[in-house]
Amino acid sequence: MGMGGRRMVAVVAAGVLAGVLAGCSSGGSGDAKGGAKGASGAASSAVTAVAAAPTGAGAAVSVAPSASASAAGASGSAAPVPPAAAAAPSADLEAVLLDDKVVGQVLPDAKAMAGWDEEKRRVDTADHAVTCSASTPCTGKPLSASVRFSSGDLVTRFLVETLASRDAAKNRLRETYASYPVGPFHKVDAPALGSESQAFVGPLSAGDGVSIVVRSGTVVASVTTEGGPVDLPAARRFAVMLVNRIEQAQSGKTPDAGLAAA
């Protein structure tokens, strides 16, 4: 794709992207893909089917050192670039997040994503059968929550899936890893994040992007960005922020971590 007008801050990939797009699909999205309900439906049944994680392809993956370098020469206003990362969260907490209000707070908000425009936010039951709201709360059920932000040509998506136990979350993580087809997507090395994590690079709707999938105790989450050069360090900073917010909720605190804390 052309460099002019395209810049990348961070992450995601295939199967998880499908889940994100499904969570964001209400109201229509030009890049929405099918198959998300199959991915999220496993969460609602505590995810008992365990798929083997794909082995990484041997092909090397080119990773841009920073989103700021590409953004500087692009047309239009430069997208906000996360600051340098602090120590990554790593707790493996047993607390379950089955309250739709709390899970909604885990997703980054306008304050955490200053300079980005929020486009879609949704909290559903894990099978997407019910969209949670004040009149239809979903407390006590596994949940799927997603939000999408954009800045110019850049798009960043956050997905959170809550499970009823750490074992169920481990199984869900294996299924998510296995959903990345070997060949189009490649594992890339990145510092560990949360309880366990893996980064992938591969083709998304707007070109190659980064996908970071992470388990934090009983929660499986992912971050995807696309629309510019691949930038793994920037993607990881978004993922650190999301895991910080998850761990705050698991500790009984109101999630408020932003990029400055990532």
N, C-alpha and C positions, 0 to 999 in steps of 0.2 A: 504494500500500500504506500502511497505518497507520504512523505514526511510532513509537508505543509498542512497545517490545520489538524494534525493528529499528535497526541501526546499521551503518555501512559503513566499513571501513578501506581497501579497494582493489579491484580490477580484473578483467577479461578479457571475452571475447565468443565468439560463435558457433562458427566452425570450430575454433578452438584450444580452446575449452571442450569441444567434442566429443572432441578428442584427449585432453584432461585426464581427462574422465570415462571414456574408454575405458581409459586407463592405470590409473584407480582402480576400474574396474568389478568386478574380482574380489572376490567376497564380497557383491556387491549394493550398489546405491546408489539411493535413491529419485529422485534427480535425474539419473540416468545417461541419456544420449541415445545414439541409434544413429549409425552413420556414422563412428565414430572410426577404424576399421581402414582405411578408404579414405584418411583423412588421413595416418595414420602409415605406411601401406604405401608411399607415395611416398618416404619417407625411406629405406626399406630398399633401394630400387632406385636410390639416389643422386639421386633426384628430378630427372628429366630434363625433365618437362613443365613449362613455364613459363606461368603464367597471369598475365594483366594485373591489376595492383593496382586495386581499385575506387576510383573517384573519390568524394570525400566529398560527402555530401548537404549542401545549403545550410542546412538547419535548424539553428538555434542549439541548443546543448546546455547545460543548467544544471548547473554543477559546484559542489558544496558546498565551502566553504573549508577545512573540517577535520572529521575524524571525531570529535574530542574534543567539539565543541559538541553534536552530536546524541547522543553517548553519554552525556553528562552528565545529560540529561533522560530517558533511557530507563530502563525497569525492569530490575532485576537488576544484576549487577556490570558495570561498564564494561569494554569490551574494551581491551586494550593498544593504545596509539596510538604509531606509530613516531616517533622524535625527528626534528628538522630534518635535512634531507638535506645531506650533504657533497658534494664534487665527484664527479660521476658517472664511472664507468669508461668508457673509450673505445678501448681497444686493439683492433686487428684482427689477433689472433694466428692463426698457421697451425697450431698444435698441435691434433691430433685427440684426442678423448676416446672411446676405444673399449674401455675397461675398465669392466665393470659395477660394480666396487667403487668406483672413482674417481667414476663418475657418480652412484652412490648417495650419496656424500659431498657432492656438489655440491648436492643437495637440502637445504634448511634442516632443521635438527634441532630437538629440544626446547629446547636451549640458545639457539639463534638465535631461536626463536619462543616465548620465555618468556611464560607466561600464556595460551597457546593449547593446545588439546588436539589431538594428532595422531590422525587417524582412519584414513587409508589411505596406504600407501607401497608403491611397486612399481617395479621396474626390469625392462624387457622388451627383447627385440630390437625393432628399429624396426617390424617387421610384427606384433608381439605374438604371434608363434608360440611363443616360448620365454620363460618367466619366469625371470630369472637368479637363481641361488642358489649356495650353497657347493658343492652337489653338481652343479649345472648352470651353470657359469660361462659368460659370453658375451663374453669378451675377443676383440677383433679385429673386432667387428661394430658397425654403427650401432645406436644404442640409443635407447629412449624411457623416460624416468623421470618419475614423478609422485608428488606427495604432497599430501594435503588436511589442513587444520587448521580447527578451529572454535573460536569463543568466543561462547557464547550463540547469538544468531541469525546471527552473522557467519560466513561461510565464506571461506577463502582457499585457492586452489589454485596449485601451482607445477608447470610442465611443462618438461622439458628434452629436446630431441631432438638427438642428435649425428650429424654427417654426416662423410663421408670427406674433404671438401675445403671450402674457402671458397666455390668456385663452386657446389657442391651445396647449401651452406647458403643462398646467395643465391637460388637457385631455389626452395628450400623456403620461404623467407621470402615470396617473391612469391606462391606458391600459398596460403600462410596468409593474406596480405592479401586475396587474391581470394575467400577463403572467407567473408568478412564481407559479407552481402547489403546492398546499398545500400538505404536506406530505414529498415529496422529499426535498423541500426547507423550511427553517424556517426563520422568521424574527428574527433579533438579535438587541439588544439595542446598539445604538451608538450615540454620540453627534450630534446634528443637524448640517447640512452642506448646504450651499447655501440657496435658498428660502425654500426648503423642501427636505427631503431625507429619504432613508430607506436602511438598510443593510440586506442582505440575506446570508445564508450559505446553500450549497447543493452540489449535485454531478455534476461535470463537466467532461470533457473528460479525464483528468488526475487525477481524484479523487476529493474529496471535496474541494471546493474553496469558496471564499467570493465574493459577488457582492454588490457594493454600487451604487445605482441609485440616481441621484440628479437632481433637477430642479434649474437652476439659471436664473431667469427672463424668457426669451423667449427660453431658451436652455435646453434640456434634455440630460444628459450625464451619462456615467457609466464607472466604472473601474472594471476589472476582473483580478485576478491572480490565478494561480493554479500550481501544481507541487511540493507541499510540505505541511507541516502542516498549518492548518488554522491560520491566523494571522490577526485579525481584525484591531488592531492599525496600523500595517504597511499598510494595504489596505487603511485605511482612510487617511493616509498621502499622498498617491498617488492621492486620490480623492480631497483632499484640494488643491494640486498643480494644478490639472486640473481646478477646479472652479476658482482659482486665475487667471489662464490664460484666462478663459472665461470672467471674470469680467474686466480684463484689456482690452480685445477686445471691450466689451460693452461700456467701458469708452473712446474709441477712442485711446487707447495706443497699442503699439506693444506687443503682448504676449511674456513674457520672464521669467515668474516665474518658478523656479525649485524646487527641493526637499528641498533645504536649506531654502526656504521661506515657506515651508509647515510644 
